[in-house]
Amino acid sequence: MTILADDAVRERLEAAAFRRLMLHLRQRTDVQNIDLMGRSGFCRNCLGDWLHE
């Protein structure tokens, strides 16, 4: 049962981090996709797929 609780906590943390990232990107329209690609190592297609998901 502990594993399920840990998975649930991890999922909530990941969702919160994603929501925070999306909020940041919406507020910082000056940040370009190229900045994210360069800093994170995503290619354009990977970044687009990741944002879409």
Biopython code that builds the backbone (N, CA, C, O; Angstrom):
import numpy as np
from Bio.PDB.StructureBuilder import StructureBuilder

atoms = [
    (1, "MET", "N", (0.807, -1.196, 0.000)),
    (1, "MET", "CA", (0.000, 0.000, 0.000)),
    (1, "MET", "C", (0.853, 1.265, 0.000)),
    (1, "MET", "O", (0.446, 2.295, -0.537)),
    (2, "THR", "N", (2.017, 1.183, 0.595)),
    (2, "THR", "CA", (2.911, 2.340, 0.639)),
    (2, "THR", "C", (3.322, 2.777, -0.756)),
    (2, "THR", "O", (3.432, 3.972, -1.029)),
    (3, "ILE", "N", (3.548, 1.819, -1.634)),
    (3, "ILE", "CA", (3.957, 2.150, -2.994)),
    (3, "ILE", "C", (2.875, 2.961, -3.681)),
    (3, "ILE", "O", (3.182, 3.931, -4.375)),
    (4, "LEU", "N", (1.620, 2.589, -3.507)),
    (4, "LEU", "CA", (0.526, 3.349, -4.117)),
    (4, "LEU", "C", (0.473, 4.763, -3.574)),
    (4, "LEU", "O", (0.262, 5.706, -4.337)),
    (5, "ALA", "N", (0.658, 4.933, -2.286)),
    (5, "ALA", "CA", (0.647, 6.263, -1.695)),
    (5, "ALA", "C", (1.805, 7.079, -2.245)),
    (5, "ALA", "O", (1.635, 8.256, -2.565)),
    (6, "ASP", "N", (2.987, 6.469, -2.359)),
    (6, "ASP", "CA", (4.139, 7.173, -2.915)),
    (6, "ASP", "C", (3.896, 7.578, -4.359)),
    (6, "ASP", "O", (4.263, 8.682, -4.761)),
    (7, "ASP", "N", (3.281, 6.696, -5.146)),
    (7, "ASP", "CA", (2.963, 7.009, -6.529)),
    (7, "ASP", "C", (1.965, 8.158, -6.607)),
    (7, "ASP", "O", (2.095, 9.039, -7.457)),
    (8, "ALA", "N", (0.983, 8.150, -5.734)),
    (8, "ALA", "CA", (-0.018, 9.221, -5.726)),
    (8, "ALA", "C", (0.618, 10.558, -5.353)),
    (8, "ALA", "O", (0.298, 11.586, -5.950)),
    (9, "VAL", "N", (1.497, 10.548, -4.389)),
    (9, "VAL", "CA", (2.189, 11.779, -3.988)),
    (9, "VAL", "C", (3.065, 12.273, -5.132)),
    (9, "VAL", "O", (3.063, 13.461, -5.454)),
    (10, "ARG", "N", (3.810, 11.360, -5.741)),
    (10, "ARG", "CA", (4.665, 11.737, -6.864)),
    (10, "ARG", "C", (3.851, 12.336, -8.005)),
    (10, "ARG", "O", (4.250, 13.333, -8.606)),
    (11, "GLU", "N", (2.716, 11.723, -8.297)),
    (11, "GLU", "CA", (1.874, 12.226, -9.381)),
    (11, "GLU", "C", (1.347, 13.626, -9.065)),
    (11, "GLU", "O", (1.302, 14.486, -9.945)),
    (12, "ARG", "N", (0.949, 13.854, -7.814)),
    (12, "ARG", "CA", (0.482, 15.189, -7.425)),
    (12, "ARG", "C", (1.606, 16.221, -7.513)),
    (12, "ARG", "O", (1.377, 17.353, -7.937)),
    (13, "LEU", "N", (2.798, 15.841, -7.120)),
    (13, "LEU", "CA", (3.935, 16.756, -7.202)),
    (13, "LEU", "C", (4.296, 17.073, -8.649)),
    (13, "LEU", "O", (4.568, 18.222, -8.997)),
    (14, "GLU", "N", (4.296, 16.046, -9.482)),
    (14, "GLU", "CA", (4.589, 16.264, -10.898)),
    (14, "GLU", "C", (3.540, 17.164, -11.542)),
    (14, "GLU", "O", (3.880, 18.050, -12.326)),
    (15, "ALA", "N", (2.277, 16.943, -11.219)),
    (15, "ALA", "CA", (1.199, 17.768, -11.776)),
    (15, "ALA", "C", (1.338, 19.216, -11.312)),
    (15, "ALA", "O", (1.135, 20.144, -12.095)),
    (16, "ALA", "N", (1.681, 19.407, -10.050)),
    (16, "ALA", "CA", (1.855, 20.763, -9.521)),
    (16, "ALA", "C", (3.028, 21.460, -10.206)),
    (16, "ALA", "O", (2.944, 22.645, -10.529)),
    (17, "ALA", "N", (4.109, 20.737, -10.426)),
    (17, "ALA", "CA", (5.274, 21.321, -11.103)),
    (17, "ALA", "C", (4.924, 21.695, -12.539)),
    (17, "ALA", "O", (5.327, 22.751, -13.025)),
    (18, "PHE", "N", (4.176, 20.831, -13.215)),
    (18, "PHE", "CA", (3.773, 21.124, -14.587)),
    (18, "PHE", "C", (2.862, 22.342, -14.642)),
    (18, "PHE", "O", (3.032, 23.208, -15.500)),
    (19, "ARG", "N", (1.893, 22.414, -13.726)),
    (19, "ARG", "CA", (0.998, 23.582, -13.699)),
    (19, "ARG", "C", (1.787, 24.857, -13.445)),
    (19, "ARG", "O", (1.504, 25.890, -14.051)),
    (20, "ARG", "N", (2.772, 24.796, -12.558)),
    (20, "ARG", "CA", (3.593, 25.967, -12.261)),
    (20, "ARG", "C", (4.408, 26.382, -13.478)),
    (20, "ARG", "O", (4.543, 27.572, -13.760)),
    (21, "LEU", "N", (4.950, 25.406, -14.198)),
    (21, "LEU", "CA", (5.693, 25.706, -15.416)),
    (21, "LEU", "C", (4.788, 26.364, -16.444)),
    (21, "LEU", "O", (5.175, 27.350, -17.072)),
    (22, "MET", "N", (3.590, 25.829, -16.621)),
    (22, "MET", "CA", (2.657, 26.407, -17.598)),
    (22, "MET", "C", (2.282, 27.839, -17.210)),
    (22, "MET", "O", (2.214, 28.714, -18.073)),
    (23, "LEU", "N", (2.040, 28.083, -15.931)),
    (23, "LEU", "CA", (1.731, 29.428, -15.458)),
    (23, "LEU", "C", (2.897, 30.365, -15.745)),
    (23, "LEU", "O", (2.699, 31.480, -16.227)),
    (24, "HIS", "N", (4.096, 29.918, -15.453)),
    (24, "HIS", "CA", (5.288, 30.735, -15.694)),
    (24, "HIS", "C", (5.410, 31.094, -17.171)),
    (24, "HIS", "O", (5.665, 32.249, -17.512)),
    (25, "LEU", "N", (5.226, 30.098, -18.055)),
    (25, "LEU", "CA", (5.348, 30.357, -19.490)),
    (25, "LEU", "C", (4.249, 31.290, -19.989)),
    (25, "LEU", "O", (4.487, 32.095, -20.889)),
    (26, "ARG", "N", (3.065, 31.194, -19.424)),
    (26, "ARG", "CA", (1.984, 32.112, -19.818)),
    (26, "ARG", "C", (2.275, 33.540, -19.370)),
    (26, "ARG", "O", (1.936, 34.496, -20.068)),
    (27, "GLN", "N", (2.898, 33.680, -18.215)),
    (27, "GLN", "CA", (3.208, 35.005, -17.687)),
    (27, "GLN", "C", (4.460, 35.596, -18.337)),
    (27, "GLN", "O", (4.589, 36.816, -18.437)),
    (28, "ARG", "N", (5.362, 34.755, -18.770)),
    (28, "ARG", "CA", (6.625, 35.212, -19.367)),
    (28, "ARG", "C", (6.598, 34.957, -20.866)),
    (28, "ARG", "O", (7.272, 34.056, -21.366)),
    (29, "THR", "N", (5.821, 35.749, -21.570)),
    (29, "THR", "CA", (5.702, 35.555, -23.015)),
    (29, "THR", "C", (6.985, 35.910, -23.750)),
    (29, "THR", "O", (7.131, 35.610, -24.935)),
    (30, "ASP", "N", (7.922, 36.553, -23.043)),
    (30, "ASP", "CA", (9.205, 36.874, -23.666)),
    (30, "ASP", "C", (10.120, 35.657, -23.765)),
    (30, "ASP", "O", (11.110, 35.681, -24.496)),
    (31, "VAL", "N", (9.792, 34.588, -23.027)),
    (31, "VAL", "CA", (10.593, 33.370, -23.093)),
    (31, "VAL", "C", (10.190, 32.616, -24.352)),
    (31, "VAL", "O", (9.011, 32.339, -24.571)),
    (32, "GLN", "N", (11.151, 32.295, -25.152)),
    (32, "GLN", "CA", (10.890, 31.630, -26.423)),
    (32, "GLN", "C", (11.142, 30.130, -26.305)),
    (32, "GLN", "O", (11.886, 29.684, -25.431)),
    (33, "ASN", "N", (10.523, 29.368, -27.182)),
    (33, "ASN", "CA", (10.737, 27.925, -27.208)),
    (33, "ASN", "C", (12.213, 27.585, -27.382)),
    (33, "ASN", "O", (12.695, 26.597, -26.827)),
    (34, "ILE", "N", (12.933, 28.403, -28.155)),
    (34, "ILE", "CA", (14.349, 28.121, -28.388)),
    (34, "ILE", "C", (15.123, 28.171, -27.079)),
    (34, "ILE", "O", (16.084, 27.423, -26.902)),
    (35, "ASP", "N", (14.717, 29.044, -26.160)),
    (35, "ASP", "CA", (15.365, 29.105, -24.848)),
    (35, "ASP", "C", (15.166, 27.798, -24.103)),
    (35, "ASP", "O", (16.105, 27.264, -23.512)),
    (36, "LEU", "N", (13.941, 27.281, -24.131)),
    (36, "LEU", "CA", (13.655, 26.006, -23.462)),
    (36, "LEU", "C", (14.410, 24.860, -24.106)),
    (36, "LEU", "O", (14.940, 23.991, -23.414)),
    (37, "MET", "N", (14.460, 24.859, -25.424)),
    (37, "MET", "CA", (15.148, 23.772, -26.120)),
    (37, "MET", "C", (16.628, 23.773, -25.773)),
    (37, "MET", "O", (17.205, 22.717, -25.509)),
    (38, "GLY", "N", (17.243, 24.942, -25.770)),
    (38, "GLY", "CA", (18.665, 25.029, -25.490)),
    (38, "GLY", "C", (19.011, 24.636, -24.068)),
    (38, "GLY", "O", (20.003, 23.946, -23.834)),
    (39, "ARG", "N", (18.213, 25.064, -23.136)),
    (39, "ARG", "CA", (18.509, 24.816, -21.731)),
    (39, "ARG", "C", (18.131, 23.401, -21.288)),
    (39, "ARG", "O", (18.761, 22.834, -20.395)),
    (40, "SER", "N", (17.112, 22.844, -21.910)),
    (40, "SER", "CA", (16.619, 21.542, -21.443)),
    (40, "SER", "C", (17.087, 20.372, -22.295)),
    (40, "SER", "O", (16.997, 19.218, -21.875)),
    (41, "GLY", "N", (17.584, 20.664, -23.486)),
    (41, "GLY", "CA", (18.027, 19.585, -24.367)),
    (41, "GLY", "C", (16.911, 18.978, -25.201)),
    (41, "GLY", "O", (17.110, 17.941, -25.833)),
    (42, "PHE", "N", (15.726, 19.614, -25.214)),
    (42, "PHE", "CA", (14.633, 19.138, -26.050)),
    (42, "PHE", "C", (14.848, 19.579, -27.492)),
    (42, "PHE", "O", (15.315, 20.691, -27.741)),
    (43, "CYS", "N", (14.515, 18.726, -28.426)),
    (43, "CYS", "CA", (14.433, 19.185, -29.806)),
    (43, "CYS", "C", (13.060, 19.825, -29.990)),
    (43, "CYS", "O", (12.199, 19.698, -29.119)),
    (44, "ARG", "N", (12.850, 20.500, -31.095)),
    (44, "ARG", "CA", (11.584, 21.200, -31.324)),
    (44, "ARG", "C", (10.391, 20.256, -31.273)),
    (44, "ARG", "O", (9.377, 20.572, -30.651)),
    (45, "ASN", "N", (10.502, 19.114, -31.916)),
    (45, "ASN", "CA", (9.388, 18.165, -31.933)),
    (45, "ASN", "C", (9.117, 17.589, -30.550)),
    (45, "ASN", "O", (7.964, 17.440, -30.144)),
    (46, "CYS", "N", (10.207, 17.262, -29.818)),
    (46, "CYS", "CA", (10.045, 16.717, -28.468)),
    (46, "CYS", "C", (9.378, 17.742, -27.558)),
    (46, "CYS", "O", (8.486, 17.408, -26.778)),
    (47, "LEU", "N", (9.815, 18.980, -27.664)),
    (47, "LEU", "CA", (9.236, 20.037, -26.835)),
    (47, "LEU", "C", (7.759, 20.212, -27.158)),
    (47, "LEU", "O", (6.935, 20.336, -26.251)),
    (48, "GLY", "N", (7.420, 20.223, -28.436)),
    (48, "GLY", "CA", (6.023, 20.356, -28.832)),
    (48, "GLY", "C", (5.176, 19.201, -28.326)),
    (48, "GLY", "O", (4.064, 19.408, -27.840)),
    (49, "ASP", "N", (5.695, 17.987, -28.438)),
    (49, "ASP", "CA", (4.965, 16.817, -27.937)),
    (49, "ASP", "C", (4.785, 16.896, -26.422)),
    (49, "ASP", "O", (3.714, 16.597, -25.894)),
    (50, "TRP", "N", (5.857, 17.305, -25.732)),
    (50, "TRP", "CA", (5.813, 17.392, -24.273)),
    (50, "TRP", "C", (4.796, 18.441, -23.823)),
    (50, "TRP", "O", (4.020, 18.197, -22.898)),
    (51, "LEU", "N", (4.797, 19.600, -24.470)),
    (51, "LEU", "CA", (3.831, 20.632, -24.113)),
    (51, "LEU", "C", (2.408, 20.209, -24.423)),
    (51, "LEU", "O", (1.481, 20.522, -23.677)),
    (52, "HIS", "N", (2.240, 19.492, -25.533)),
    (52, "HIS", "CA", (0.916, 19.007, -25.917)),
    (52, "HIS", "C", (0.363, 18.029, -24.888)),
    (52, "HIS", "O", (-0.820, 18.071, -24.551)),
    (53, "GLU", "N", (1.237, 17.141, -24.389)),
    (53, "GLU", "CA", (0.805, 16.163, -23.390)),
    (53, "GLU", "C", (0.443, 16.856, -22.103)),
    (53, "GLU", "O", (0.054, 16.200, -21.137)),
]
sb = StructureBuilder()
sb.init_structure("model")
sb.init_model(0)
sb.init_chain("A")
sb.init_seg("    ")
for serial, (resi, resn, name, xyz) in enumerate(atoms, 1):
    if name == "N":
        sb.init_residue(resn, " ", resi, " ")
    sb.init_atom(name, np.array(xyz, "f"), 0.0, 1.0, " ", f" {name:<3s}", serial, name[0])
structure = sb.get_structure()
